[in-house]
Amino acid sequence: MAPRKGAKNLPSAGLTAGGASQQQSLSSLKRVDPEITEILASATHATLYNFASEEWERGDVEGPLFIAKRRSQPRYRLVVLNRLSMSNLVEDVDAGFEIEVVDRYLIFRRADDQARIRGLWFHSLEEHAAIGALLEKVQADAARGRRASPPPARRRGEATTRAPPSCSRAWPSAARAARRRAAAAPRRASSRPRSSRRRPSRRRRAPSLDLEAFKGVLRDLVEDDAFITELHIRYQDKLRS
């Protein structure tokens, strides 16, 4: 596949190095959305949180995150390949996508469903900054009806708390709650925010798999560079604890 014009200026984010690992990830994304043609950026690990009753509650989605380009409208999508179940997170990044970048979180919602506020927590600050910058750029260009172009590269480890003014005014409570959670979390790079004590009364059960289908899933995971990278990160964290 020919590289996208200007792709060399995209912020470095985890799995965008290309090669066999990117092809494996692209194949996984195409199984979710056959219209996807290209990975613009990715993060090794992101966890979904839902904002309810002035607090963030951990959701049931976590795994590698991708910003993908499509051959049809909407032209860009955010996808988290869920490691907890077969239900992935898929969000259109278009004029109706609103985002705010806060500490380790990306807070987002849809313009036509403003009461539903969600956030993505990132293991890596560098990936958080790069993904946040690209999403802001893609969303701003979509709102102006223009084709997205890559944002300028950020320095390694640089984060951003800037957000479109309209987003900052729209959900100050969610942003404050995200900052409180980030401030209360231990300052180790490998630490993750604790989930809320409140749990949903009912949890969705993942569909069952027969033995052959389960073997196929395991083979895909072993060949998935993002999955192996995450195992390595968790193993290192365990050795340091």
C-alpha positions as CSV (number, residue, x, y, z in Angstrom):
1,M,0.0,0.0,0.0
2,A,1.4,3.4,-1.0
3,P,2.1,5.6,2.0
4,R,-0.3,8.5,2.5
5,K,1.0,11.9,1.4
6,G,2.6,13.6,4.4
7,A,2.4,10.5,6.5
8,K,6.0,10.9,7.6
9,N,4.9,14.0,9.6
10,L,2.3,12.1,11.7
11,P,3.0,12.0,15.4
12,S,4.7,8.8,16.5
13,A,2.2,6.6,18.3
14,G,2.9,3.0,19.1
15,L,2.1,0.7,16.2
16,T,2.4,3.2,13.3
17,A,5.9,2.0,12.5
18,G,4.6,-0.1,9.6
19,G,5.8,-3.5,8.5
20,A,4.3,-6.8,9.5
21,S,2.8,-5.5,12.8
22,Q,0.9,-2.8,11.0
23,Q,-0.4,-5.2,8.4
24,Q,-1.6,-7.5,11.1
25,S,-3.4,-4.6,12.8
26,L,-4.9,-3.4,9.5
27,S,-6.2,-6.9,8.8
28,S,-7.8,-7.0,12.3
29,L,-9.4,-3.6,11.6
30,K,-10.7,-4.7,8.3
31,R,-12.6,-7.5,10.0
32,V,-14.3,-4.8,12.1
33,D,-14.9,-2.4,9.2
34,P,-14.1,-3.5,5.7
35,E,-14.1,0.1,4.5
36,I,-10.9,0.9,6.4
37,T,-7.9,1.4,4.1
38,E,-5.1,2.9,6.3
39,I,-3.9,3.3,9.9
40,L,-3.1,7.0,10.6
41,A,-2.0,6.5,14.2
42,S,-2.3,4.0,17.1
43,A,-1.8,3.5,20.8
44,T,-0.8,0.3,22.5
45,H,-3.4,0.5,25.2
46,A,-6.5,2.6,26.0
47,T,-9.3,2.0,28.5
48,L,-12.9,3.3,28.1
49,Y,-14.6,5.2,31.0
50,N,-18.1,6.5,31.2
51,F,-19.1,9.8,33.0
52,A,-22.1,9.4,35.2
53,S,-23.3,11.1,38.4
54,E,-20.3,13.4,38.4
55,E,-17.9,10.5,38.4
56,W,-16.0,8.4,35.9
57,E,-16.8,4.7,35.9
58,R,-14.6,2.1,34.1
59,G,-16.3,0.6,31.1
60,D,-16.0,-2.8,29.5
61,V,-13.7,-1.9,26.7
62,E,-9.9,-1.8,26.7
63,G,-7.2,-2.6,24.2
64,P,-5.1,-1.2,21.3
65,L,-6.5,2.0,19.8
66,F,-6.4,3.1,16.2
67,I,-7.2,6.2,14.1
68,A,-8.2,4.8,10.7
69,K,-8.9,6.2,7.3
70,R,-11.9,4.8,5.3
71,R,-12.7,4.8,1.6
72,S,-16.2,6.0,2.2
73,Q,-18.0,8.5,4.5
74,P,-17.3,9.0,7.4
75,R,-13.6,9.2,6.2
76,Y,-12.1,8.7,9.6
77,R,-12.9,6.4,12.6
78,L,-11.5,5.7,16.1
79,V,-11.4,2.0,16.9
80,V,-10.5,0.2,20.1
81,L,-10.1,-3.5,19.6
82,N,-11.5,-4.9,22.8
83,R,-9.6,-7.5,24.7
84,L,-12.4,-8.0,27.2
85,S,-15.1,-9.2,24.8
86,M,-16.0,-9.3,21.2
87,S,-17.7,-5.8,21.4
88,N,-15.3,-3.2,20.1
89,L,-15.4,0.6,20.4
90,V,-16.1,2.3,17.0
91,E,-16.5,6.0,16.8
92,D,-16.9,8.2,13.7
93,V,-14.5,11.2,13.8
94,D,-16.5,13.8,11.9
95,A,-18.1,17.2,12.4
96,G,-20.3,15.7,15.1
97,F,-17.4,14.3,17.1
98,E,-16.4,16.6,20.1
99,I,-13.2,16.0,22.0
100,E,-11.3,17.5,25.0
101,V,-7.7,16.5,26.0
102,V,-7.2,16.3,29.8
103,D,-4.2,14.8,31.5
104,R,-4.2,11.1,30.5
105,Y,-7.7,11.2,29.2
106,L,-9.4,12.0,25.9
107,I,-13.0,13.0,26.7
108,F,-15.4,12.8,23.8
109,R,-19.1,12.8,22.9
110,R,-21.4,13.2,19.9
111,A,-23.0,16.5,19.1
112,D,-26.4,14.8,18.7
113,D,-26.1,12.9,22.1
114,Q,-24.4,15.4,24.4
115,A,-25.6,13.8,27.6
116,R,-23.5,10.7,26.9
117,I,-19.9,11.6,27.8
118,R,-17.1,9.1,27.6
119,G,-13.3,9.1,28.0
120,L,-10.3,7.1,27.0
121,W,-7.5,6.6,29.5
122,F,-4.0,6.0,28.0
123,H,-1.1,3.9,29.4
124,S,1.4,6.1,27.6
125,L,1.6,9.9,27.9
126,E,3.4,10.1,24.5
127,E,0.7,8.1,22.8
128,H,-2.0,10.2,24.5
129,A,-0.5,13.4,23.3
130,A,-0.1,12.2,19.7
131,I,-3.6,10.7,19.4
132,G,-5.1,13.8,21.0
133,A,-3.3,16.1,18.5
134,L,-4.4,14.0,15.5
135,L,-8.0,13.7,16.6
136,E,-8.3,17.5,17.2
137,K,-6.9,18.1,13.7
138,V,-9.1,15.5,12.0
139,Q,-12.2,16.8,13.8
140,A,-11.5,20.4,13.1
141,D,-10.9,19.8,9.4
142,A,-14.1,17.7,9.3
143,A,-16.0,20.6,10.9
144,R,-14.7,22.9,8.2
145,G,-15.5,20.4,5.5
146,R,-11.9,19.9,4.5
147,R,-9.8,16.8,4.0
148,A,-7.7,16.2,7.1
149,S,-4.0,16.8,7.1
150,P,-1.5,15.6,9.8
151,P,-0.7,17.9,12.7
152,P,2.9,19.0,13.4
153,A,4.9,16.4,15.3
154,R,5.2,16.9,19.1
155,R,8.3,16.5,21.2
156,R,8.7,13.1,22.9
157,G,6.7,13.0,26.2
158,E,5.0,16.3,25.5
159,A,1.3,16.4,26.5
160,T,-1.4,18.9,25.8
161,T,-4.4,20.1,27.8
162,R,-5.7,22.5,25.1
163,A,-9.2,21.9,23.8
164,P,-11.6,23.6,21.4
165,P,-13.3,26.3,23.5
166,S,-16.8,25.0,22.7
167,C,-15.9,21.6,24.2
168,S,-14.4,23.1,27.3
169,R,-17.6,25.1,28.0
170,A,-19.8,22.1,27.2
171,W,-18.6,19.6,29.8
172,P,-16.6,21.3,32.6
173,S,-17.8,18.7,35.2
174,A,-16.3,15.8,33.2
175,A,-13.0,17.6,32.7
176,R,-12.8,18.4,36.4
177,A,-13.5,14.8,37.3
178,A,-10.9,13.6,35.0
179,R,-8.3,15.9,36.5
180,R,-9.3,14.8,40.0
181,R,-8.9,11.2,39.1
182,A,-5.5,11.8,37.4
183,A,-4.3,13.8,40.4
184,A,-5.3,11.0,42.8
185,A,-3.6,8.3,40.8
186,P,-0.1,7.2,41.7
187,R,2.5,9.0,39.6
188,R,4.2,5.8,38.2
189,A,4.2,5.6,34.4
190,S,2.7,2.1,34.6
191,S,-0.1,3.0,37.0
192,R,-3.7,2.9,35.9
193,P,-6.7,4.7,37.4
194,R,-8.8,2.6,39.8
195,S,-12.2,1.7,38.7
196,S,-15.3,3.1,40.5
197,R,-16.8,1.1,43.3
198,R,-20.2,1.4,41.6
199,R,-20.7,-1.4,39.1
200,P,-23.5,-1.8,36.6
201,S,-26.3,-4.0,37.8
202,R,-26.0,-6.2,34.7
203,R,-23.1,-7.0,32.5
204,R,-23.3,-8.1,28.9
205,R,-22.2,-11.6,28.4
206,A,-19.8,-12.2,25.5
207,P,-21.1,-14.6,22.9
208,S,-19.8,-18.2,23.3
209,L,-17.3,-19.7,20.9
210,D,-16.9,-23.2,19.8
211,L,-13.5,-24.8,20.2
212,E,-12.3,-24.3,16.6
213,A,-13.3,-20.6,16.6
214,F,-11.6,-20.2,20.0
215,K,-8.4,-21.7,18.6
216,G,-8.6,-19.2,15.7
217,V,-8.9,-16.3,18.1
218,L,-5.9,-17.4,20.0
219,R,-3.9,-17.8,16.8
220,D,-4.8,-14.2,15.8
221,L,-3.8,-12.9,19.2
222,V,-0.4,-14.6,19.1
223,E,0.2,-13.0,15.7
224,D,-1.0,-9.6,16.9
225,D,2.0,-7.4,17.7
226,A,-0.2,-5.1,19.8
227,F,-1.3,-8.0,22.0
228,I,2.2,-9.3,22.5
229,T,3.4,-5.7,23.3
230,E,0.7,-5.4,26.0
231,L,1.7,-8.7,27.6
232,H,5.3,-7.6,27.7
233,I,4.3,-4.3,29.4
234,R,2.2,-6.1,32.0
235,Y,5.0,-8.6,32.6
236,Q,7.5,-5.8,33.2
237,D,5.1,-4.0,35.6
238,K,4.7,-7.3,37.5
239,L,8.5,-7.7,37.8
240,R,8.8,-4.1,39.1
241,S,6.0,-4.5,41.7
